[in-house]
């Protein structure tokens, strides 16, 4: 990385994903939405759900999952995770006061 810029990943979307559509996120970023299918053995369980990535930088902005969770019960699960106003932070002191032991080597 030079000057804090990131290079584009070779491929951020799995070959098995299906394109759904493009949306504008609440923070005015163009996002592509892809449908993923999860099979037995995946950490998500068995089911499906969309994942969203920024068009230009391929940063994940959200994911949803509907299916069976891989536990003894095999119970149904619905999960959603979304990220907004994301940016790389180099100085977190503006947002957080860290305990002194976090700053020690």
N, C-alpha and C positions, 0 to 999 in steps of 0.2 A: 504494500500500500504506500502510495506517495501522497503527502499532504492530506491524510485522513480520508482519501477516496477509496472506495471499494471497487473491485473488479466484479463484473457480472459473473454469476455462476454459469457453468457450462449448460446445465439444465436443472431448473428448480422444480419442474413439474414431472411427475412420474409418467412414463410412456403409457401406462394403463389408465391414466386419468382421462375423463371426457370433459371437453370444454362446455361450459354452460352459457355464460355471457359475461359482458363487461359492465361494471358499475362505477359510480363515483362515490368514494367513501365519504363519511361525514367531515373529514379534514381535507376534502377536495383533491384526493389522490385517485388516479385511474387504477382500478383493480380488476384483474381477471379472475373469474370464479370457475373452479374445476371440480368435477364430481369424482370422488374416490370410492373405491370398493375395498372393504377390509375383509380378509378371510381368516380362518382359524390360524392361530400362531402369531398374528399381528398383535402388538401391544394394545391396540384399540379394542380388539375383540372382533366379532363378526357383524358386519353391517355396512352402512354407507354414509356418506356425508360430503358436503362441499369443503374445499379449502380455497382460500383467497390469497393471491399474490399481487404485489404492485406490478404494473405493466413495465415500468422502466427499470426497476432495481431488483425485481423478483424477491422482495421481502414479504414474508408471510404476514398477512394482516388479520387472519381469522380462520377458524375451522369449526365444523359442527360434526357430530356423530350421532347416528341413531342405530341401535342394534342390541346385541347381547354382549354383556361384559364378561371377560374371561375369568370367572371365579367359580367357586364350587356350586353356587346357586344358578349361574348362567342367567342372572336377572337382566331385565330390559334396562336400557340406559339411554338418556338423551343428554348430550353434552355440547356446550358451545363456548368458544373462547375467541375473543376479538381484541385487537390492539388498535388504539387510536393515538394520534399525536406522538408517534414513536420517533425517536432519534437516538443516536449514540451519545451517551453522556460521558464526558471525560472528567468533569468536576461535579460531583453529586452534592457538594456542600450547599448549593443553591436550593436543593429540594429536601435533603435529609441531613440530620445531625447524627453522625455515626458515633458509636461508643469508642472511647480512646483505644481499646484493644484491637479495633479493626484497622487502625492506622499503624500498628506496630509490625515490623518485619517478621 
